[in-house]
Amino acid sequence: MLRFLVVTSLCVLGLTACGSDKADAVEELGSAQQGLACEWGTGACPGNTVCAYFPDTWEEGLCRPPCINGGCESSANVCCTQRNGAPYCNSSCF
């Protein structure tokens, strides 16, 4: 019985220690890096972002900055086109 309590205590302490590191990593990412999902059904996105649809479906996608006049605000991004939707900027096209 004592062995069971020791093993259980170590597992609980180990899981607790791991949880704090993951929370810090999520907080460091901005909303653009996390990839806000487009509103299902309408494809609406907040602010001036546009929906970048996944290639397998035209119902789901991620909100990305728009591609304006063939260019992106960030030089790390490329302008991507899609069949049904506005051009968007991303590090790589979906």
Number of C-alpha atoms within 10 A of each C-alpha: 5 7 8 9 10 11 11 12 11 12 12 11 11 11 10 11 11 10 10 10 10 10 10 10 9 10 9 9 11 9 10 13 10 11 13 16 18 22 16 12 9 10 19 15 20 13 8 9 20 23 28 30 24 14 13 8 8 16 15 18 22 21 27 24 22 22 21 13 8 13 16 18 12 11 9 10 17 18 19 20 16 14 9 10 13 16 21 26 27 21 12 10 15 14
